[in-house]
Amino acid sequence: MPITPTYHVQCDVCFAYMDGDYEDRDDAETARKSIGWDDLNGGTACPEHNTRPSA
């Protein structure tokens, strides 16, 4: 049975996981940015801990 990596998006502050499993890093990165988990400091933060101003 082959080993298949699965990527997840995790908050850098509270370590919560964003829903979803991704087949590659690019898919996870795209999902992270599209749902607003990208932080101005270059990290990943859930909406509760994100320092990015809301639209």
Secondary structure, DSSP 8 states (H G I E B T S, - for coil): ------B--B-TTT--B-S--BSSHHHHHHHHHHTT-B-TTSSB--TTT--S---
